[in-house]
Amino acid sequence: MNEDVSLTDSDGLDNIVLGYHGPTPPISQLPPRGERFWVDRPGQLLHAVSLLKQSNVVAVDAEFTQVRLRTQKDVVSTIPRLALLQLAIDQHCFVVDALRLYDLSPLMEIVGNPSIAILLHGAGGDMRVMAERGLHVAHYYDLEATSRSIFGQHESSLAAMLQRAFAIHLDKSLQRTDWTRRPLSPAMVAYAARDAEVTLALYYWLDQHHHHILQLHKNTGVADTVARWIEPFLYGNASLSAEMAVAEARTRGLIHNRAQVVADCRAALVMVQHPMRRSRLLRLIADLSLVQLTVDILPLLHAATADERSASVRVLGRLGVKSAEEAMRSLLHDPVYEVRKAAQAALRTLNEKEARVQRAMPITSADGTRSWIVEKEQQTQQTTDEDTGWKSRLRSIIDA
């Protein structure tokens, strides 16, 4: 995509152009299709498990529909209902009828085995519906998140990645099919199997050309070793704001002063390697205005993943780190669109902060004469204003 998106104004920043502008490995050959099996009997499921557990990677895809439910109070809600589960390894793909097979527990020998990597493209939805049937994944890679880290959000779909890696068009004509109807036509079974098969092929392609970034997206269920008060922010389930979380941690004796807040976040930046979790950590640092961590954040402007580059440039913009402007400006030419866009927004934020600091404010005295506050006084006033706000309250809590 080369459509120009005009986002410039008087700040002089460059235009942001859609699309990925970096290098791409040569087109690869899609592996030949293996044998496909329809599984709707307990014995067939056990046979599938016996073959699947011989592989250390298994690609999984789920087909489900949203079922409408009406409660006693006449409230209508929808829940996902697992209809099919497709599992692919080299030369074999099993399409499991999750409606006819009530007991899917034998598959825990596969998805719950820490030594087997489960490959998913867009893990969230599939893992939720699998968990509803008692299938909890122990070790997995989300190939959509991996692709997004390399090429950007708009070019990480399965269809876009297959076009990039293998120059094939992915037919999605049956995407909205009612997968709960039976019997399924041979075309529908083939369609379902194909998504798992190409997910496996995409994994091999990513492992060959982007092994390091793929490994950063490895999920094993092992929690990062960070301060306890930081954990909820890493996994996106924090129920308190950053300010209130620090206040509560201070009350519980987990934090003693502001220096410890800085030290905890600095240690977490070293320990946390997963791109999404590190991005969330950077957002926490910005929310707490920990400008002391600028030197730790600057190297992330050159991180391997787009997630980290975007998050770090946003933080530096919010912290108002004027000394980082040149390094931030270099990201206006990043290969990934989302990083270029984040850099432009951050630079505008940085320039707005600078303008607020340097702008002279006229004051009219009682005799009608006018005077202006010089830059140093303006900065002092801004600091005073901040100290009367939430930052002052936070410091009073953790420095007490």
MOMOBEL-V173730 format. One line per field, one symbol per residue. ss: DSSP state (H for helix, E for strand, C for the rest). phi: phi as a letter, one per 30 degrees, with the letter a starting at -180 (. if undefined). psi: psi as a letter, one per 20 degrees, with the letter a starting at -180 (. if undefined). A space follows every 50 residues. Layout:
ss->???
phi->???
psi->???
This chain:
ss->CCCEECCCCCCCCCCEECCCCCCCCCCCCCCCCCEEEEECCHHHHHHHHH HHCCCCEEEEEEEEEEEEEECCCCCEEEEEEEEEEEEEECCEEEEEECCC CCCCHHHHHHHCCCCCEEEECCHHHHHHHHHHCCCCCCCEEEHHHHHHHH HCHHHCCHHHHHHHHHCCCCCCCCCCCCCCCCCCCHHHHHHHHHHHHHHH HHHHHHHHHCHHHHHHCEECCCCCCCCHHHHHHHCCCCCCCHHHHHHHHH HCCCCCCHHHHHHHHHHHHHHCCCHHHHHHHHHHHHHCCCHHHHHHHHHH HHCCCHHHHHHHHHHHHHHCCHHHHHHHHHHHHCCCHHHHHHHHHHHHHH HHHHHHHHCCCEEECCCCCEEECCHHHHHHHHHHHHHCCHHHHHHHHHCC
phi->.bddcdbdbddidddccdjcccdbdedccdeddddcbcbbbedddddddd ddddccbbdbbbcbbdcdbcdddiccbbbdbdcbbcbbbeibbcccdddd cdcceedddcdcdddcdccbcideddddddddciccdcbabcdddddddc cjddbcdddddddddbhcccdcdcecdddddbdddedddddddedddddd ddedddddcbeddeddcdcbiddddbeeddeeddcibdccdedddddddd ddidbcadededddddddddddcdeddddddddddddchdddcedddedd dcddcdeddddddddddddidddcddddddddcddceddedddddddddd ddddddddddcdbcdddjdcbbddedddddddddddddcdddddddddcd
psi->pjppoojqbiijqrqppqrpjaqpqqprppqqpapqppojqghhghgghh ghiiqippppqqprqoppqprhjkpprqqpopgqoppprpjqppopnigh ohojhhihifhjohippppqomhggghghghhjjopphorpohghghhhg irhikjrgghhhgghilqpookhjhkqniiqqqqqhhhgggghhhgghgg ghghghhghlgghghhjpojipqqnrqhihghhhjkkpiqrgghgggghg hjjhphrhhhgggghghhhghphpgghhghghhggghjlmiijghhhghi ikrhqhghggghhgghghiknhijgghhhhiikqhpghggghgggghggg hhgghhgipppqpprhjiqqrqprgghgggggggghiibhhggghhgii.
